[in-house]
């Protein structure tokens, strides 16, 4: 039976053939999709869910998502009924709806004020982590024509170097990278990795970013100072001449333009360097010591979460770094291996979500694992993963490792 449960009013769904819930650090609304089979024994009985219904999804009793069903698809044949339901967090209304604000602009407003004004018509709560720099006021900020609420939120957050995501209860949450917990276990080759991949790309990266913009004139800034804002930063990880000129609007001052340039550089670099891992289970056990003497040990189960830092040790992908969890997808498949309980993690460097200088790629040298040649299929948890040299026989058919022992 699945560990997931979906509650719709007084009705609970637990019989799934497969499904997933995806949470992302840089997305305003999380998403889900589940497939059910044989929900009804009587075809005349009404289907228990409808598009637009509010729902709550839990995993092992812990809330993952509070939102709405977007799409319901029902199919049947001689073998039975199949229903597929997909949806998103309550904040999906911010993604789909236009930003309609009285006057369409703010003067001398903080980030908190702007976000609250945008979310209030949708009855969505705004929560913000404790961070510096958010008390600075925007002299002027305006909604651009045709812009969605989510687009406006992302744009104003970029100017303060923060990220907009959503809470498990359907609210909007503002945070910075690495403010989440650190995993007490590592993602390690030969132990808890089912499969992994690394993606490197320069298609969106540039060695330098030139930004130009304008700001409204006032008593503090006028003339050329407001009409000719510009900034210029470099990506030290790109060693070829690849300039990019961007024109940006809606900035208060030169500092806003610089943060916009830093955000553009880091997001492009982070998008071009990602790790994808499929992990056994939905989380890990964390040991806590309790009591005044700190001698009592208590095990606690922790789900993988976005904005979590985790150590990755993977010689196959030349990785030994502390990385940031950018997205988590909890997956259930009744026909899958390992009871169908797996988690897909998208990892990146934390600098991709900050305004710090994006680091150059590190090169690691790993010693060859000791022992005789590895035989048989790849086993999860094997202490001696295969080496290519161990499969290369000599001219007389004697394995290389055996010849070394004879010497």
Secondary structure, DSSP 8 states (H G I E B T S, - for coil): --SEEEEETTEEE--EEEEEEEEETT-SS-EEEEEEE---SSTTS--S--TT-EEEEEETTEEEEEEEEEEEEEEEETTEEEEEEEEEETTHHHHHSB---TTSEEEEE-HHHHHHHHHHTTT--EEE---SSTT--EEEEE--TT-BHHHHHHHHHHTTT-EEEE-TTS-EEEE-TT-S-B-SS-EETTTTEEEEEEEE--TT--SEEEEEE-----SSS-THHHH-EEEEEE-TT--S--EEEEEE---SSHHHHHHHHHHHHHHHHHHTEEEEEEEESSEEEEEEEESTTS-EEEEEEEE--TT-EEEEEEGGGTEEEEEEEEEEEEEEETTSSGGGEEEEEEEE-GGGGSSS--------------SS---SS--TT-SS---GGGG-B-TTS-BHHHHHHH-
